[in-house]
């Protein structure tokens, strides 16, 4: 996946997480924030190792 596509995916997960947090869906927002953080860390480690 290119850098642009992965940045868009992480950004969308973060924005949807904020929207679900505002609407009161705390479990969904927690899952989205955690998914964005984990995915971002995986991508950064892959860049550092290459």
C-alpha positions, -999 to +999 in steps of 0.1 A: +000+000+000+014+034-009+021+061+017-008+082+004-033+054+007-022+044+042-022+080+053-058+084+041-068+051+058-053+062+092-069+097+088-103+082+081-101+059+110-092+088+133-120+111+119-146+083+122-134+076+157-139+112+167-174+112+152-184+080+170-169+094+203-191+125+200-222+105+192-217+084+223-205+051+208-175+047+231-167+011+223-165+017+185-144+049+190-120+030+212-116+003+186-111+028+158-085+048+178-066+017+188-067+004+152-053+036+138-025+037+164-015+001+159-016+004+121+004+036+122+030+020+145+033-011+122+039+012+092+065+033+110+085+002+122+085-012+086+099+021+074+126+022+100+136-014+093+139-009+056 
